[in-house]
Amino acid sequence: MTTDAWDKTTTRNSAYWEALAPHRHGEPVDFFRQGGNALTDQELAAIGEVRDRRVMHLACSMGDEAITFAQLGARVTGVDIAPSHLEIGRAKADQVGVTIDFVQQDMMALDHALTDFDLIYISWGGICWVPDLEAWARSLAGRLNPGGLLVISEHHPLWEILSAGKDGTLSVSGDYFHAAREGYPDPDKAPQITREIGAPAQVPVSYVWNLGAVVRAVVNAGLTVRSLEEFPDAENYPHLGAGATRLPATYLLTASKRP
C-alpha cells in the first residue's frame, strides 16, 4: 500500500471511529474506583508484574486497560487514532485518579519519541487496523527495551471469518488467507454498538490476520514467541449451543525481545 493510499484509509477509519465515539464509553468510572479490572485473568498471568514498568497500550480506545495498568502501578502511554475516544479516556483517568499519557497517533506511524517500553499491549479489535503486519511488528520490536514484552490479545481470526446462523449452522463469511476487507460482511463482527445505533456511513478498511501471519511477523521482527494460547467463548458463537465451546474465539500471544 502506498503512503497516499494509507493516508486515505487512515482518514476513512478515523471518521468511522469518530462517528461511533459518542456512543461508546467503556467501563464506568465506578467500575475502576471499586477495584474493577479491565484485563482478563489470562492476560494478567501472561504479563506478570507491571509496577514501575513503561507500558504502551495501542489502539487504546477509551483507555480501560490503560487505566488498569496505571492502577497496577505502571507508567502508561495510550495510543489511538480517534481523538474523541482519547478525550473520554483522559476524563475517565482523571476521575479515577491515575496518570496516563494519551496520544493521538496512527500506530503505523508512531512518533520516534515513543520508545523504551517494557510492555506493548494491544487487544480486542486492535490488530485488524494494521495494514502491514511485518512493518508494524518491526516498529514495535524497535520500541521495546531489551527483555520487553509484546502482548497481542485478540479475536481469533477463525471467529472473524465464520458466521453463526440462527439455525445453529456455520458459514464462511470471510477469507482466512486474504487479510483486507471493506466493511463487515458479517455485521456481528462489527463493533457491538453498531447493532444498537446502526453502522456509520463511512465504510472502514480492516484486516483479518491469520495466526500464521501474526507469528511470522513477530518472529521476523526478531522477537521470541513465549506463548500462544487459544480460548473458546460461547457468546461469540450464538445459536451453536455446546458446539460454541469447541471453537476458538480469542487468542493470546506473547513475544519478548532478547535481553
C-alpha positions in Angstrom: 0.0 0.0 0.0 1.4 3.4 -1.0 1.7 6.2 1.6 -1.1 8.2 -0.2 -3.4 5.2 -0.2 -2.7 4.5 3.5 -3.3 8.2 4.4 -6.8 8.0 2.7 -7.5 4.7 4.6 -6.5 6.3 7.9 -8.8 9.2 7.2 -11.7 6.8 6.5 -11.1 4.7 9.6 -10.7 7.8 11.8 -14.0 9.1 10.6 -15.6 5.8 11.2 -14.4 5.7 14.8 -15.3 9.4 15.4 -18.9 8.6 14.4 -19.0 5.8 17.0 -17.2 7.6 19.8 -20.1 9.5 21.3 -21.9 6.2 21.8 -19.0 4.2 23.3 -17.8 4.8 26.9 -16.3 1.5 28.0 -16.4 0.7 31.7 -17.8 3.4 34.0 -15.6 5.3 36.4 -17.1 3.5 39.4 -16.0 0.2 38.0 -12.4 1.2 38.5 -13.0 3.0 41.8 -14.5 -0.2 43.2 -11.5 -2.3 42.1 -12.6 -3.4 38.7 -10.0 -4.8 36.4 -10.3 -4.5 32.6 -7.7 -7.2 31.9 -8.5 -10.9 31.8 -7.0 -13.4 34.2 -5.1 -15.0 31.3 -3.7 -11.6 30.3 -2.6 -10.8 33.9 -0.9 -14.2 34.2 1.0 -13.8 30.9 2.0 -10.2 31.6 3.2 -10.5 35.2 4.2 -7.6 37.4 3.9 -4.2 35.7 4.6 -1.9 38.7 7.1 0.9 37.6 7.3 -0.6 34.1 6.7 1.5 31.0 3.6 0.3 29.1 2.2 1.4 25.7 -1.4 0.4 25.0 -2.0 0.5 21.3 -5.5 1.1 19.8 -6.4 2.0 23.4 -9.9 3.4 22.6 -11.4 4.8 25.8 -8.4 3.5 27.8 -10.0 0.9 30.0 -7.0 -1.5 30.0 -4.6 1.5 30.2 -6.4 2.6 33.4 -6.0 -0.9 34.8 -2.3 -0.9 34.0 -1.9 2.5 35.7 -3.8 1.3 38.8 -1.4 -1.6 38.9 1.5 0.9 39.1 2.7 1.1 35.5 3.7 4.2 33.7 1.3 4.2 30.8 1.0 5.7 27.3 -2.3 5.1 25.4 -2.3 5.5 21.6 -5.4 5.7 19.5 -6.4 7.2 16.1 -9.7 8.7 17.3 -9.5 12.0 19.3 -12.9 11.6 20.8 -12.1 8.3 22.3 -8.9 9.8 23.8 -10.9 12.6 25.3 -13.2 10.1 27.0 -10.1 8.2 28.3 -8.5 11.3 29.7 -11.7 12.3 31.5 -12.0 8.8 33.0 -8.4 8.6 34.1 -8.7 12.0 35.8 -11.8 10.8 37.7 -10.2 7.5 38.7 -7.1 9.4 39.8 -4.4 7.9 37.6 -1.9 9.5 35.2 -1.9 8.3 31.6 -0.3 9.9 28.6 -3.0 9.7 25.9 -1.6 10.3 22.4 -3.5 10.6 19.1 -1.4 8.8 16.5 -1.7 6.2 13.8 0.0 3.0 15.1 1.6 2.5 11.7 3.4 5.9 12.0 4.3 6.2 15.7 6.5 9.2 16.8 10.2 8.3 17.3 9.9 9.5 20.9 7.5 6.6 21.7 10.2 4.1 22.6 11.9 2.4 25.6 8.8 0.4 26.6 8.9 -2.7 28.8 5.5 -3.8 27.6 3.5 -3.1 24.4 -0.1 -4.3 24.6 -2.9 -4.5 22.0 -6.3 -6.2 22.3 -9.8 -6.8 21.1 -10.2 -5.5 17.6 -6.8 -3.7 17.5 -4.6 -5.6 15.2 -7.3 -5.7 12.5 -6.4 -2.0 11.8 -2.8 -2.9 10.9 -2.3 -2.9 7.1 1.3 -4.1 7.0 1.9 -6.7 9.8 5.6 -7.1 9.1 6.4 -3.4 9.2 4.2 -3.0 12.3 6.0 -5.8 14.2 9.4 -4.4 13.3 8.4 -1.0 14.5 7.2 -2.3 17.9 10.3 -4.5 18.3 12.4 -1.4 18.0 10.4 0.4 20.7 10.8 -2.4 23.3 13.5 -2.4 25.9 15.7 -5.5 26.0 13.7 -8.2 27.7 10.5 -6.2 26.9 7.3 -8.0 26.1 4.8 -7.6 23.2 1.3 -8.9 24.1 -1.4 -9.4 21.5 -4.8 -10.4 23.0 -7.3 -10.7 20.2 -10.4 -12.1 18.5 -9.4 -15.3 16.8 -9.1 -15.0 13.0 -11.2 -18.1 12.6 -14.0 -16.4 14.5 -13.6 -13.4 12.2 -14.4 -15.4 9.1 -17.1 -17.8 10.5 -20.7 -16.7 10.9 -23.2 -18.5 13.2 -26.7 -18.7 11.8 -29.9 -18.7 13.9 -30.5 -22.3 12.8 -27.2 -23.4 14.5 -25.2 -23.7 11.4 -21.8 -22.1 10.5 -21.0 -20.4 7.2 -17.8 -18.9 5.9 -18.2 -15.1 5.5 -14.6 -14.1 5.1 -11.2 -15.3 3.8 -8.7 -16.7 6.3 -5.8 -16.2 3.9 -6.7 -12.8 2.4 -6.4 -10.1 5.1 -8.1 -7.0 3.7 -11.8 -6.4 3.9 -14.1 -3.5 3.2 -16.7 -3.0 6.0 -18.0 -6.1 7.7 -19.6 -8.9 5.6 -20.9 -10.3 8.9 -22.5 -7.4 10.9 -21.8 -9.4 14.1 -18.1 -8.8 13.6 -18.6 -5.1 13.6 -18.3 -3.1 16.9 -21.1 -4.1 19.2 -22.5 -0.5 19.4 -23.4 -0.6 15.6 -26.1 -3.2 16.4 -27.8 -0.6 18.6 -27.3 2.6 16.5 -26.6 1.2 13.0 -23.4 1.4 11.0 -21.8 4.8 10.2 -22.0 5.9 6.6 -18.2 5.7 6.4 -17.1 2.2 5.5 -13.9 1.2 7.2 -11.0 -0.8 5.8 -9.7 -3.5 8.2 -7.7 -6.8 8.1 -8.1 -10.3 9.3 -4.6 -11.6 10.1 -4.4 -15.4 10.4 -2.3 -16.9 13.2 0.5 -17.9 10.9 0.9 -14.3 9.6 1.0 -13.0 13.1 3.6 -15.4 14.4 5.7 -15.0 11.2 5.7 -11.2 11.6 6.7 -11.3 15.2 9.5 -13.8 14.6 10.7 -11.9 11.6 10.9 -8.8 13.7 13.5 -10.5 15.9 11.1 -11.3 18.9 10.9 -14.6 20.6 7.4 -16.1 20.9 6.9 -17.1 24.6 3.4 -18.3 24.4 0.4 -18.7 22.1 -2.9 -19.7 23.6 -6.4 -20.1 22.1 -9.7 -19.8 24.1 -13.4 -20.5 23.5 -16.1 -18.1 24.3 -19.7 -19.3 23.7 -21.0 -15.8 23.5 -19.0 -15.3 20.3 -20.9 -18.1 18.5 -24.6 -17.6 19.3 -27.1 -20.3 18.4 -24.4 -23.1 18.4 -25.1 -24.4 21.8 -22.4 -26.7 23.2 -20.6 -26.6 19.9 -19.6 -23.0 20.6 -17.2 -24.2 23.2 -15.4 -26.3 20.7 -14.2 -23.4 18.5 -11.6 -20.8 19.2 -12.9 -17.3 19.8 -9.8 -15.5 21.1 -6.1 -15.9 21.3 -3.3 -14.5 23.4 0.3 -14.3 22.1 3.3 -13.0 24.0 6.7 -12.4 22.5 9.8 -11.0 24.1 12.8 -9.0 23.0 16.2 -10.6 23.7 18.0 -9.1 26.7 
